[in-house]
């Protein structure tokens, strides 16, 4: 018997209705599919029934990875990669219109998302990402400006993705049961981006600086990233407001100014 490992943030999805609801968000027949954290393969089995063109399973757990390899050794179109997804290079996805599913470990789910957002290849070769997050984190990702959950993650996500769907998932749908609600978020990469940012690392750094002092006015943080001369270039920005009152587009402009 395989037990869930707390150290890997494992909670196995077991509810067939939810599994089907996730898979049915997209047409995966004859598509190239990637599944992050397949675990015991509950979602995997249903994906296979939909006849994808290929299926890549990325599983960090050594034992689970071996079991998945044994179960699908006779299927040429299925490949199991025993790897930490944080070390996986999303820039190397070459197959056009790929679809990515992921029941992400809650302890690293934001890191995975940010890693994808910072990809150097854009637009990417995948057309849909359907991820499971802890509800609290999911609300921060999908938050609109201005709102109470708006912040670093929504600014980063909004830059490169459109959010096309979401729904909540009860703890009863997992084994072992997590203590919190979960949320499925369906993301589609933006093909056209209005404000081009050269350095995504810089956007991440700037939003970290501003939102680490969320209750303070932005004037001091602005001076940490821009010279007084560059601050003068920014029209219609009140420096006495808080970070959550600054639009995503303004953060993108600040990022570009900091690069010049």
Buried (B, 14 or more C-beta within 10 A) or exposed (E): EEEBEEEBBBBBBBBEEBBEEBBEBBEBEEBBBBBBBBBBBBBBBBBBEBEBBBBBBBBBBEEBBEBBBEBBEEEEBBBBBBEEBEEBEBEEBEBEEBBBBBBBBBEBBBEBBBBBBBBEEBEBBBBBBBBBBBBEBBBBBBBEBEEEBBBBBBBBBBBBBEBEBBBEBEEEBBBEEBEEEBBBBBBBBBEEEEEEBEEBEBBBBBBEBBBEBEEEBBEEBBEEBBEEEBBEEBEEBEBEEBBBBBBBBBBBBBBBBBEE
